[in-house]
């Protein structure tokens, strides 16, 4: 399997390996996937809380008459990249 990572993620994986806690990058990725599976409910709750905060901020902006020219798809795409 081949995966593409951002330079920042590659750097973080290398830092974990260089720390001595992991023997190689595969161990880091496996550990991250195990964490995600074990903490799926927590991760979903964190994402939901983040979304609620963003919606509340948007509602407050709308009440002040501040509107974005971005499409819903653009906003969702940006949100997915920051999650």
Secondary structure, DSSP 8 states (H G I E B T S, - for coil): ------HHHHHHHHHHHHTTS-SSHHHHHHHHHHHHHHTHHHHHHHHHHHHHHHHHHHHHHHHTT----S-HHHHHHHHHHH-
